[in-house]
């Protein structure tokens, strides 16, 4: 027997490791790369975004839509690689909230946490409203006399919230697999339809669509709006505890999600813009551009599939966003920032069920209230996406600032990560200011004020809680740590 074999069969006792992880209770090291990747992809909801974001960007960017999307893709890729500075070293459920705490400390971490919860929460509301909107369109196709009211969409929204609850509580395996299947089918349907549209346009590209026919101001604003198509790509970092190989699978999922979604957005945007140009119509005059193109191309039946697939994609986005929301809340509950009950897990399914129920108890009624106040699903979606995007971009700015500080603290700062973080941080900061200013003067201006008020309220609550519990400064930032059962010389598997 070799020395290595003897060490494996009779390892020396290892001391100094805890028997339980600070985030014990979740299904630790239980999901593979496909599940992790599905989480990020579903949070971005590429098929749903591909049918809505190009239209939103075109209204502002005009002839610079394709360039705006390309710039947004590159900027999101810079942010993703910056986030990977942490994702390659820390396995956490708090995502950017935990990461920023390791670079900038408790105060900045909580600002990030509030912004991240706003992002996840309002994008979940946006997704539920979007699913209800597209399902109502689908129902109208089969039942033309169905009442066209916010009540119908609200009822559909509540039903889907119940579906989210069941799927999320029963385990991360179920939720990630459901979202993966849904998104895969949705993307496949969109790509088939895009293929049909491109075949009818002919082999010669429409260079007018690919041109840069816009002022620098419109290009800048369009790029900022296009960034909203990518928000949520980092959500797989909330599965740091549950991923089998978090330091490998999570960084890959972040980069692959941005690249894959970006290519899909570029292809679908080109097909929509070129399609409407060929018809001699204005894309900004419709709310469902791909449906209209399917009808004009004689494949209306694909419009039916599209409505169903986009609704399903929005539902998958809601599931993924609430997954991320609940895990950030779970992390805060474990730290004592929020009530400790939120940091508990289900005894059988090993999911943060209290945090999930709490998230849905907030998201569902606020979504319905948004529908009632704005008078319709589409109007509500326009406001909700503004709030969500502002939250995400705020969190991205802070993590870009935190990354080089963190690397400097651990003695690993080099030139390229520093430049990457600085460029991403500066561009995102400018983008956030431009975004808030532009949106505050438009029809969706109420979204800016909702974001600012919600941020102020969250930070105020944190300040009060921190004043009453000053020890929170030493507890924020929990993450998964190596335990004695993970190493040779620790307790055997049957004693874990």
C-alpha positions as a Python dict, from the first residue, in 0.01 Angstrom:
ca = {
    (1, 'X'): (0, 0, 0),
    (2, 'X'): (139, 339, -98),
    (3, 'X'): (160, 637, 134),
    (4, 'X'): (-125, 802, -56),
    (5, 'X'): (-347, 494, -20),
    (6, 'X'): (-269, 475, 353),
    (7, 'X'): (-354, 843, 395),
    (8, 'X'): (-686, 795, 215),
    (9, 'X'): (-783, 480, 404),
    (10, 'X'): (-676, 615, 742),
    (11, 'X'): (-656, 995, 719),
    (12, 'X'): (-531, 1201, 1010),
    (13, 'X'): (-792, 1391, 1208),
    (14, 'X'): (-855, 1746, 1086),
    (15, 'X'): (-917, 2014, 1344),
    (16, 'X'): (-1041, 2372, 1324),
    (17, 'X'): (-1338, 2317, 1091),
    (18, 'X'): (-1699, 2365, 1189),
    (19, 'X'): (-1945, 2079, 1157),
    (20, 'X'): (-2211, 2298, 994),
    (21, 'X'): (-2200, 2566, 726),
    (22, 'X'): (-2333, 2916, 811),
    (23, 'X'): (-2597, 2855, 540),
    (24, 'X'): (-2679, 2501, 648),
    (25, 'X'): (-3026, 2376, 557),
    (26, 'X'): (-3021, 2421, 180),
    (27, 'X'): (-2956, 2131, -60),
    (28, 'X'): (-2582, 2178, -47),
    (29, 'X'): (-2384, 2075, -359),
    (30, 'X'): (-2690, 1920, -524),
    (31, 'X'): (-2735, 2086, -866),
    (32, 'X'): (-2513, 2071, -1173),
    (33, 'X'): (-2413, 2322, -1436),
    (34, 'X'): (-2731, 2280, -1642),
    (35, 'X'): (-2946, 2378, -1343),
    (36, 'X'): (-2722, 2672, -1260),
    (37, 'X'): (-2723, 2787, -1622),
    (38, 'X'): (-3103, 2752, -1635),
    (39, 'X'): (-3134, 2987, -1338),
    (40, 'X'): (-2948, 3272, -1511),
    (41, 'X'): (-3111, 3213, -1849),
    (42, 'X'): (-3460, 3206, -1701),
    (43, 'X'): (-3399, 3525, -1502),
    (44, 'X'): (-3304, 3702, -1824),
    (45, 'X'): (-3605, 3541, -2003),
    (46, 'X'): (-3442, 3570, -2346),
    (47, 'X'): (-3747, 3470, -2550),
    (48, 'X'): (-3972, 3716, -2367),
    (49, 'X'): (-3710, 3991, -2385),
    (50, 'X'): (-3652, 3922, -2754),
    (51, 'X'): (-4016, 4007, -2827),
    (52, 'X'): (-4040, 4319, -2609),
    (53, 'X'): (-3701, 4488, -2559),
    (54, 'X'): (-3623, 4558, -2930),
    (55, 'X'): (-3949, 4752, -2957),
    (56, 'X'): (-3872, 4951, -2641),
    (57, 'X'): (-3519, 5028, -2761),
    (58, 'X'): (-3631, 5123, -3112),
    (59, 'X'): (-3870, 5388, -2979),
    (60, 'X'): (-3567, 5575, -2842),
    (61, 'X'): (-3268, 5459, -3048),
    (62, 'X'): (-3440, 5445, -3388),
    (63, 'X'): (-3182, 5350, -3651),
    (64, 'X'): (-2922, 5267, -3383),
    (65, 'X'): (-3119, 4979, -3231),
    (66, 'X'): (-2878, 4705, -3341),
    (67, 'X'): (-2576, 4902, -3224),
    (68, 'X'): (-2744, 4980, -2893),
    (69, 'X'): (-2801, 4610, -2830),
    (70, 'X'): (-2442, 4525, -2926),
    (71, 'X'): (-2303, 4790, -2688),
    (72, 'X'): (-2533, 4667, -2410),
    (73, 'X'): (-2411, 4312, -2467),
    (74, 'X'): (-2045, 4416, -2437),
    (75, 'X'): (-2116, 4621, -2124),
    (76, 'X'): (-2306, 4330, -1965),
    (77, 'X'): (-2013, 4101, -2049),
    (78, 'X'): (-1777, 4339, -1868),
    (79, 'X'): (-2003, 4329, -1563),
    (80, 'X'): (-2032, 3949, -1578),
    (81, 'X'): (-1656, 3901, -1581),
    (82, 'X'): (-1623, 4149, -1295),
    (83, 'X'): (-1883, 3961, -1089),
    (84, 'X'): (-1681, 3647, -1158),
    (85, 'X'): (-1400, 3794, -947),
    (86, 'X'): (-1621, 3701, -652),
    (87, 'X'): (-1804, 3402, -801),
    (88, 'X'): (-1472, 3217, -849),
    (89, 'X'): (-1386, 3262, -482),
    (90, 'X'): (-1706, 3283, -275),
    (91, 'X'): (-2006, 3047, -273),
    (92, 'X'): (-2298, 3246, -135),
    (93, 'X'): (-2675, 3277, -147),
    (94, 'X'): (-2667, 3655, -116),
    (95, 'X'): (-2516, 3709, -463),
    (96, 'X'): (-2395, 4068, -519),
    (97, 'X'): (-2511, 4166, -168),
    (98, 'X'): (-2261, 3926, -12),
    (99, 'X'): (-1991, 4005, -267),
    (100, 'X'): (-2001, 4379, -204),
    (101, 'X'): (-1976, 4321, 172),
    (102, 'X'): (-1634, 4161, 114),
    (103, 'X'): (-1509, 4465, -76),
    (104, 'X'): (-1684, 4774, 56),
    (105, 'X'): (-1823, 4671, 393),
    (106, 'X'): (-2162, 4650, 556),
    (107, 'X'): (-2319, 4983, 454),
    (108, 'X'): (-2249, 4946, 84),
    (109, 'X'): (-2355, 4582, 103),
    (110, 'X'): (-2696, 4673, 236),
    (111, 'X'): (-2747, 4940, -31),
    (112, 'X'): (-2661, 4669, -282),
    (113, 'X'): (-2900, 4429, -111),
    (114, 'X'): (-3187, 4676, -126),
    (115, 'X'): (-3115, 4750, -494),
    (116, 'X'): (-3090, 4379, -572),
    (117, 'X'): (-3418, 4299, -398),
    (118, 'X'): (-3582, 4581, -594),
    (119, 'X'): (-3440, 4433, -913),
    (120, 'X'): (-3548, 4076, -841),
    (121, 'X'): (-3883, 4175, -693),
    (122, 'X'): (-3996, 4416, -963),
    (123, 'X'): (-3871, 4197, -1247),
    (124, 'X'): (-4080, 3916, -1096),
    (125, 'X'): (-4379, 4151, -1100),
    (126, 'X'): (-4298, 4248, -1459),
    (127, 'X'): (-4277, 3881, -1555),
    (128, 'X'): (-4606, 3787, -1389),
    (129, 'X'): (-4779, 4080, -1557),
    (130, 'X'): (-4619, 3984, -1889),
    (131, 'X'): (-4732, 3623, -1858),
    (132, 'X'): (-5085, 3739, -1782),
    (133, 'X'): (-5076, 3982, -2073),
    (134, 'X'): (-4972, 3722, -2330),
    (135, 'X'): (-5208, 3459, -2191),
    (136, 'X'): (-5495, 3706, -2224),
    (137, 'X'): (-5395, 3765, -2588),
    (138, 'X'): (-5397, 3389, -2642),
    (139, 'X'): (-5737, 3350, -2477),
    (140, 'X'): (-5880, 3626, -2695),
    (141, 'X'): (-5781, 3428, -3003),
    (142, 'X'): (-6003, 3139, -2895),
    (143, 'X'): (-6266, 3344, -2713),
    (144, 'X'): (-6308, 3679, -2893),
    (145, 'X'): (-6591, 3783, -2664),
    (146, 'X'): (-6386, 3742, -2346),
    (147, 'X'): (-6395, 4060, -2134),
    (148, 'X'): (-6082, 4266, -2193),
    (149, 'X'): (-6019, 4384, -1842),
    (150, 'X'): (-5746, 4406, -1584),
    (151, 'X'): (-5955, 4171, -1372),
    (152, 'X'): (-5892, 3882, -1612),
    (153, 'X'): (-5518, 3948, -1622),
    (154, 'X'): (-5512, 3985, -1243),
    (155, 'X'): (-5682, 3650, -1200),
    (156, 'X'): (-5432, 3487, -1436),
    (157, 'X'): (-5149, 3655, -1247),
    (158, 'X'): (-5265, 3517, -912),
    (159, 'X'): (-5299, 3166, -1058),
    (160, 'X'): (-4943, 3181, -1187),
    (161, 'X'): (-4819, 3305, -851),
    (162, 'X'): (-4965, 2989, -698),
    (163, 'X'): (-4781, 2781, -959),
    (164, 'X'): (-4460, 2963, -867),
    (165, 'X'): (-4515, 2886, -500),
    (166, 'X'): (-4564, 2514, -557),
    (167, 'X'): (-4265, 2482, -790),
    (168, 'X'): (-4031, 2687, -571),
    (169, 'X'): (-4112, 2527, -238),
    (170, 'X'): (-4074, 2173, -372),
    (171, 'X'): (-3706, 2215, -450),
    (172, 'X'): (-3437, 2376, -661),
    (173, 'X'): (-3418, 2073, -891),
    (174, 'X'): (-3782, 2109, -991),
    (175, 'X'): (-3772, 2486, -1038),
    (176, 'X'): (-3455, 2489, -1249),
    (177, 'X'): (-3565, 2197, -1467),
    (178, 'X'): (-3909, 2349, -1527),
    (179, 'X'): (-3758, 2683, -1626),
    (180, 'X'): (-3498, 2513, -1847),
    (181, 'X'): (-3761, 2317, -2040),
    (182, 'X'): (-3983, 2622, -2079),
    (183, 'X'): (-3704, 2852, -2197),
    (184, 'X'): (-3559, 2594, -2435),
    (185, 'X'): (-3898, 2542, -2601),
    (186, 'X'): (-3964, 2918, -2616),
    (187, 'X'): (-3629, 2999, -2774),
    (188, 'X'): (-3673, 2716, -3025),
    (189, 'X'): (-4013, 2853, -3134),
    (190, 'X'): (-3875, 3205, -3173),
    (191, 'X'): (-3575, 3084, -3373),
    (192, 'X'): (-3801, 2886, -3607),
    (193, 'X'): (-4019, 3192, -3663),
    (194, 'X'): (-3712, 3411, -3715),
    (195, 'X'): (-3585, 3158, -3969),
    (196, 'X'): (-3915, 3181, -4160),
    (197, 'X'): (-3899, 3561, -4157),
    (198, 'X'): (-3536, 3575, -4268),
    (199, 'X'): (-3599, 3328, -4551),
    (200, 'X'): (-3870, 3558, -4687),
    (201, 'X'): (-3645, 3865, -4662),
    (202, 'X'): (-3389, 3707, -4893),
    (203, 'X'): (-3014, 3645, -4866),
    (204, 'X'): (-2910, 4010, -4894),
    (205, 'X'): (-2890, 4190, -4557),
    (206, 'X'): (-3091, 4506, -4507),
    (207, 'X'): (-2796, 4741, -4451),
    (208, 'X'): (-3029, 5024, -4349),
    (209, 'X'): (-3119, 4824, -4038),
    (210, 'X'): (-2752, 4760, -3963),
    (211, 'X'): (-2654, 5123, -4014),
    (212, 'X'): (-2589, 5383, -3747),
    (213, 'X'): (-2865, 5630, -3825),
    (214, 'X'): (-2901, 5810, -3493),
    (215, 'X'): (-2746, 6087, -3289),
    (216, 'X'): (-2490, 6004, -3016),
    (217, 'X'): (-2753, 6097, -2757),
    (218, 'X'): (-3006, 5850, -2897),
    (219, 'X'): (-2737, 5581, -2921),
    (220, 'X'): (-2641, 5634, -2556),
    (221, 'X'): (-2999, 5625, -2430),
    (222, 'X'): (-3079, 5327, -2652),
    (223, 'X'): (-2779, 5138, -2511),
    (224, 'X'): (-2893, 5208, -2157),
    (225, 'X'): (-3240, 5080, -2234),
    (226, 'X'): (-3090, 4775, -2406),
    (227, 'X'): (-2902, 4687, -2085),
    (228, 'X'): (-3242, 4608, -1932),
    (229, 'X'): (-3262, 4308, -2167),
    (230, 'X'): (-2967, 4147, -1985),
    (231, 'X'): (-3050, 4220, -1621),
    (232, 'X'): (-3075, 3909, -1406),
    (233, 'X'): (-2785, 3723, -1569),
    (234, 'X'): (-2606, 3716, -1231),
    (235, 'X'): (-2890, 3538, -1051),
    (236, 'X'): (-2719, 3197, -1069),
    (237, 'X'): (-2472, 3333, -812),
    (238, 'X'): (-2752, 3293, -556),
    (239, 'X'): (-2710, 2915, -600),
    (240, 'X'): (-2352, 2915, -472),
    (241, 'X'): (-2446, 2682, -188),
    (242, 'X'): (-2656, 2444, -395),
    (243, 'X'): (-2425, 2420, -699),
    (244, 'X'): (-2195, 2115, -710),
    (245, 'X'): (-1895, 2305, -846),
    (246, 'X'): (-1986, 2668, -775),
    (247, 'X'): (-1646, 2817, -855),
    (248, 'X'): (-1659, 2670, -1206),
    (249, 'X'): (-2028, 2643, -1300),
    (250, 'X'): (-2145, 2985, -1182),
    (251, 'X'): (-1878, 3192, -1365),
    (252, 'X'): (-1944, 2997, -1685),
    (253, 'X'): (-2320, 3041, -1655),
    (254, 'X'): (-2287, 3419, -1619),
    (255, 'X'): (-2074, 3460, -1931),
    (256, 'X'): (-2266, 3208, -2141),
    (257, 'X'): (-2598, 3367, -2050),
    (258, 'X'): (-2488, 3714, -2162),
    (259, 'X'): (-2333, 3589, -2487),
    (260, 'X'): (-2622, 3356, -2576),
    (261, 'X'): (-2893, 3607, -2491),
    (262, 'X'): (-2707, 3885, -2673),
    (263, 'X'): (-2680, 3686, -2994),
    (264, 'X'): (-3051, 3595, -2974),
    (265, 'X'): (-3146, 3961, -2922),
    (266, 'X'): (-2940, 4072, -3221),
    (267, 'X'): (-3088, 3809, -3453),
    (268, 'X'): (-3448, 3865, -3346),
    (269, 'X'): (-3410, 4244, -3352),
    (270, 'X'): (-3273, 4234, -3705),
    (271, 'X'): (-3558, 4010, -3824),
    (272, 'X'): (-3819, 4241, -3670),
    (273, 'X'): (-3668, 4565, -3799),
    (274, 'X'): (-3599, 4427, -4147),
    (275, 'X'): (-3942, 4263, -4158),
    (276, 'X'): (-4129, 4585, -4086),
    (277, 'X'): (-3905, 4776, -4324),
    (278, 'X'): (-3993, 4528, -4599),
    (279, 'X'): (-4363, 4577, -4525),
    (280, 'X'): (-4320, 4954, -4529),
    (281, 'X'): (-4463, 4983, -4178),
    (282, 'X'): (-4342, 5134, -3853),
    (283, 'X'): (-4248, 4882, -3582),
    (284, 'X'): (-4321, 5136, -3308),
    (285, 'X'): (-4689, 5138, -3409),
    (286, 'X'): (-4746, 4788, -3266),
    (287, 'X'): (-4715, 4617, -2929),
    (288, 'X'): (-4669, 4266, -3068),
    (289, 'X'): (-4424, 4300, -3360),
    (290, 'X'): (-4340, 3931, -3405),
    (291, 'X'): (-4708, 3835, -3402),
    (292, 'X'): (-4780, 4092, -3671),
    (293, 'X'): (-4489, 3966, -3881),
    (294, 'X'): (-4610, 3606, -3843),
    (295, 'X'): (-4953, 3713, -3970),
    (296, 'X'): (-4802, 3906, -4261),
    (297, 'X'): (-4583, 3607, -4349),
    (298, 'X'): (-4877, 3367, -4363),
    (299, 'X'): (-4776, 3167, -4055),
    (300, 'X'): (-5035, 3299, -3813),
    (301, 'X'): (-5044, 2960, -3641),
    (302, 'X'): (-4692, 3030, -3518),
    (303, 'X'): (-4824, 3344, -3355),
    (304, 'X'): (-5036, 3119, -3134),
    (305, 'X'): (-4732, 2917, -3034),
    (306, 'X'): (-4541, 3239, -2981),
    (307, 'X'): (-4800, 3381, -2741),
    (308, 'X'): (-4792, 3059, -2540),
    (309, 'X'): (-4413, 3037, -2541),
    (310, 'X'): (-4364, 3401, -2441),
    (311, 'X'): (-4618, 3365, -2159),
    (312, 'X'): (-4432, 3053, -2043),
    (313, 'X'): (-4099, 3239, -2069),
    (314, 'X'): (-4233, 3519, -1851),
    (315, 'X'): (-4351, 3258, -1598),
    (316, 'X'): (-4006, 3097, -1599),
    (317, 'X'): (-3855, 3443, -1542),
    (318, 'X'): (-4086, 3495, -1244),
    (319, 'X'): (-3981, 3159, -1095),
    (320, 'X'): (-3610, 3234, -1143),
    (321, 'X'): (-3641, 3589, -1007),
    (322, 'X'): (-3828, 3477, -696),
    (323, 'X'): (-3567, 3202, -649),
    (324, 'X'): (-3297, 3469, -640),
    (325, 'X'): (-3507, 3710, -430),
    (326, 'X'): (-3581, 3444, -168),
    (327, 'X'): (-3217, 3341, -135),
    (328, 'X'): (-3100, 3697, -77),
    (329, 'X'): (-3373, 3729, 188),
    (330, 'X'): (-3266, 3392, 332),
    (331, 'X'): (-2908, 3518, 360),
    (332, 'X'): (-3024, 3836, 536),
    (333, 'X'): (-3233, 3625, 772),
    (334, 'X'): (-2931, 3412, 863),
    (335, 'X'): (-2729, 3726, 935),
    (336, 'X'): (-2997, 3888, 1153),
    (337, 'X'): (-3048, 4178, 914),
    (338, 'X'): (-3405, 4053, 865),
    (339, 'X'): (-3609, 3839, 1108),
    (340, 'X'): (-3435, 3505, 1170),
    (341, 'X'): (-3746, 3313, 1063),
    (342, 'X'): (-3665, 3413, 705),
    (343, 'X'): (-3337, 3224, 734),
    (344, 'X'): (-3499, 2885, 794),
    (345, 'X'): (-3547, 2603, 543),
    (346, 'X'): (-3811, 2338, 479),
    (347, 'X'): (-3736, 2016, 662),
    (348, 'X'): (-3818, 1793, 365),
    (349, 'X'): (-3755, 1998, 51),
    (350, 'X'): (-3462, 2199, 195),
    (351, 'X'): (-3576, 2522, 37),
    (352, 'X'): (-3605, 2866, 206),
    (353, 'X'): (-3984, 2827, 213),
    (354, 'X'): (-4054, 3115, 452),
    (355, 'X'): (-3854, 3354, 234),
    (356, 'X'): (-4032, 3220, -77),
    (357, 'X'): (-4377, 3267, 77),
    (358, 'X'): (-4279, 3615, 194),
    (359, 'X'): (-4151, 3708, -153),
    (360, 'X'): (-4474, 3597, -321),
    (361, 'X'): (-4681, 3768, -52),
    (362, 'X'): (-4513, 4094, -156),
    (363, 'X'): (-4483, 4044, -531),
    (364, 'X'): (-4836, 3920, -603),
    (365, 'X'): (-5048, 4196, -448),
    (366, 'X'): (-4813, 4471, -567),
    (367, 'X'): (-4836, 4331, -922),
    (368, 'X'): (-5215, 4335, -907),
    (369, 'X'): (-5209, 4687, -762),
    (370, 'X'): (-4984, 4802, -1048),
    (371, 'X'): (-5232, 4661, -1300),
    (372, 'X'): (-5523, 4841, -1136),
    (373, 'X'): (-5343, 5174, -1101),
    (374, 'X'): (-5206, 5183, -1457),
    (375, 'X'): (-5521, 5046, -1618),
    (376, 'X'): (-5364, 4752, -1799),
    (377, 'X'): (-5089, 4492, -1813),
    (378, 'X'): (-4878, 4659, -2083),
    (379, 'X'): (-4879, 4995, -1904),
    (380, 'X'): (-4793, 4824, -1574),
    (381, 'X'): (-4507, 4636, -1738),
    (382, 'X'): (-4358, 4963, -1867),
    (383, 'X'): (-4342, 5104, -1515),
    (384, 'X'): (-4225, 4784, -1344),
    (385, 'X'): (-3932, 4733, -1583),
    (386, 'X'): (-3804, 5084, -1508),
    (387, 'X'): (-3797, 5015, -1134),
    (388, 'X'): (-3635, 4673, -1180),
    (389, 'X'): (-3369, 4794, -1423),
    (390, 'X'): (-3269, 5084, -1196),
    (391, 'X'): (-3229, 4841, -905),
    (392, 'X'): (-3016, 4601, -1104),
    (393, 'X'): (-2789, 4871, -1251),
    (394, 'X'): (-2734, 5022, -904),
    (395, 'X'): (-2623, 4682, -774),
    (396, 'X'): (-2398, 4631, -1077),
    (397, 'X'): (-2226, 4968, -1019),
    (398, 'X'): (-2151, 4880, -657),
    (399, 'X'): (-2014, 4534, -735),
    (400, 'X'): (-1786, 4687, -1000),
    (401, 'X'): (-1650, 4926, -738),
    (402, 'X'): (-1612, 4647, -483),
    (403, 'X'): (-1426, 4400, -707),
    (404, 'X'): (-1084, 4575, -727),
    (405, 'X'): (-1101, 4666, -357),
    (406, 'X'): (-1165, 4301, -272),
    (407, 'X'): (-876, 4184, -493),
    (408, 'X'): (-646, 4442, -335),
    (409, 'X'): (-741, 4325, 14),
    (410, 'X'): (-654, 3964, -66),
    (411, 'X'): (-336, 4062, -253),
    (412, 'X'): (-452, 3952, -599),
    (413, 'X'): (-519, 4281, -778),
    (414, 'X'): (-380, 4296, -1133),
    (415, 'X'): (-416, 4546, -1417),
    (416, 'X'): (-682, 4376, -1633),
    (417, 'X'): (-942, 4315, -1359),
    (418, 'X'): (-887, 4672, -1241),
    (419, 'X'): (-939, 4821, -1588),
    (420, 'X'): (-1238, 4600, -1654),
    (421, 'X'): (-1408, 4697, -1328),
    (422, 'X'): (-1331, 5069, -1370),
    (423, 'X'): (-1462, 5082, -1728),
    (424, 'X'): (-1777, 4887, -1637),
    (425, 'X'): (-1835, 5092, -1322),
    (426, 'X'): (-1792, 5429, -1494),
    (427, 'X'): (-2009, 5338, -1793),
    (428, 'X'): (-2281, 5192, -1572),
    (429, 'X'): (-2279, 5496, -1344),
    (430, 'X'): (-2328, 5723, -1643),
    (431, 'X'): (-2589, 5484, -1779),
    (432, 'X'): (-2782, 5487, -1451),
    (433, 'X'): (-2793, 5868, -1436),
    (434, 'X'): (-2894, 5895, -1802),
    (435, 'X'): (-3155, 5624, -1758),
    (436, 'X'): (-3317, 5786, -1454),
    (437, 'X'): (-3316, 6134, -1612),
    (438, 'X'): (-3459, 6016, -1943),
    (439, 'X'): (-3726, 5798, -1785),
    (440, 'X'): (-3827, 6064, -1531),
    (441, 'X'): (-3934, 6295, -1815),
    (442, 'X'): (-4127, 6031, -2009),
    (443, 'X'): (-4447, 5833, -1976),
    (444, 'X'): (-4280, 5586, -1740),
    (445, 'X'): (-4153, 5854, -1504),
    (446, 'X'): (-4351, 5716, -1211),
    (447, 'X'): (-4119, 5415, -1219),
    (448, 'X'): (-3821, 5637, -1136),
    (449, 'X'): (-3998, 5778, -832),
    (450, 'X'): (-4106, 5433, -716),
    (451, 'X'): (-3743, 5322, -737),
    (452, 'X'): (-3609, 5625, -547),
    (453, 'X'): (-3873, 5601, -274),
    (454, 'X'): (-3826, 5226, -233),
    (455, 'X'): (-3448, 5264, -212),
    (456, 'X'): (-3481, 5543, 46),
    (457, 'X'): (-3726, 5337, 250),
    (458, 'X'): (-3501, 5030, 244),
    (459, 'X'): (-3191, 5224, 344),
    (460, 'X'): (-3384, 5396, 625),
    (461, 'X'): (-3501, 5062, 763),
    (462, 'X'): (-3143, 4935, 751),
    (463, 'X'): (-3010, 5244, 932),
    (464, 'X'): (-3267, 5205, 1211),
    (465, 'X'): (-3202, 4833, 1245),
    (466, 'X'): (-2825, 4880, 1243),
    (467, 'X'): (-2848, 5147, 1511),
    (468, 'X'): (-3044, 4910, 1733),
    (469, 'X'): (-2818, 4614, 1647),
    (470, 'X'): (-2465, 4745, 1593),
    (471, 'X'): (-2331, 4389, 1595),
    (472, 'X'): (-2478, 4345, 1246),
    (473, 'X'): (-2157, 4494, 1108),
    (474, 'X'): (-1977, 4170, 1199),
    (475, 'X'): (-2245, 3928, 1073),
    (476, 'X'): (-2325, 4059, 724),
    (477, 'X'): (-2166, 3859, 443),
    (478, 'X'): (-2229, 3493, 536),
    (479, 'X'): (-2134, 3239, 272),
    (480, 'X'): (-2079, 2866, 244),
    (481, 'X'): (-1761, 2751, 416),
    (482, 'X'): (-1575, 2423, 417),
    (483, 'X'): (-1702, 2198, 696),
    (484, 'X'): (-1542, 1896, 858),
    (485, 'X'): (-1749, 1652, 649),
    (486, 'X'): (-1595, 1793, 330),
    (487, 'X'): (-1239, 1679, 400),
    (488, 'X'): (-1052, 1358, 464),
    (489, 'X'): (-1021, 1318, 836),
    (490, 'X'): (-1364, 1469, 897),
    (491, 'X'): (-1670, 1269, 1006),
    (492, 'X'): (-1789, 1002, 763),
    (493, 'X'): (-2081, 1062, 529),
    (494, 'X'): (-2323, 871, 748),
    (495, 'X'): (-2257, 1112, 1035),
    (496, 'X'): (-2313, 1431, 837),
}
